[in-house]
Amino acid sequence: MKRFVFLAAGLAASAGFAQPAASPPATPDDHDPNEMVCQRVQMLGSRLNAARMCMTRQQWDQRRQADRRDAERAQTNRIVPR
């Protein structure tokens, strides 16, 4: 019985030292900020109507930041009825 306990403990300890498969390191987007990117954008008020918008990567990032800022501002500046 002692042998089994020691064997199980040894296997558990050696499993902790196993190295996972090497994965490539995470790198930030090294895309050109001036590259033109086109995306389909849903139009407000319709599930079916969508338009194709083309902007540079930098413009998409600026738009995404402005949208997030507007959403956060709308959530924090709520009017509470009395």
Helices and strands as residue ranges (DSSP letters): H 2-16, E 36-42, E 50-56, H 57-76
